[in-house]
Amino acid sequence: MARSYRPRIYLAGPEVFLPNARTVGAEKCRLAADAGLEGAFPLDAQLHLDTLPPGEQARRISRANEDLMRSCAGLIANLTPFRGVSMDAGTAFEVGFMQALGRPLAGYTNVAAGYTERARTYRARGPAAMDSDRADLEIEDFGLAENLMIEVAIWSSGGRVVRREVVPGMELTDTAGFAQCLADMAERLARA
């Protein structure tokens, strides 16, 4: 029996930093397959970097991920705050990269509080080392889950941002919001 076509989806997010990143990526790819999609996880490329200097390692990882994104029909991004108030910076780049390619986007966050609430809470704790935030600087207040450029890019592509609150400690591994994005993406690509 011939294998049916499964649109390839880039799975962006900070999960690549987890100690069990490959296992988490494999599970997300399995869930994508269950939804009729092929998941492409950033760590899928088999790069041999051990003997290279750090700058060359970084360049090759960046190039491999950009090539992987170009091979994908769309992107699902984990927008859950990571190392601060906002989403992972690399994931933000990947959202913009795919938006520039005109590919459909979807996103989810496992922290239901919006960007404005998170920023105000962060600021209320007092000045943080190595952060240039100050009380006289505006905080973006559009009721969004993330910076307006991210959320508007997702909307403009026909997608949405799924917001959920999960059990503390499960923010980077809970997949219910991801599953909603998979269902949405599968339906959108089936209509295309």
ABEGO torsion letter per residue (X at the ends): XBBBBBBBBBBBEAAAABAAAAAAAAAAAAAAAAAGBBBBBAAABBBBAAABBAAAAAAAAAAAAAAAAAABABBBBBABBBGEABBBAAAAAAAAAAAAAGBBBBBBBABABBAAAAAAAAAAAEBBBGBABBAABBBBBAGBABBAAAAAAAAAAGBBBBBBBBBBGAAAABAAAAAAAAAAAAAAAAAX
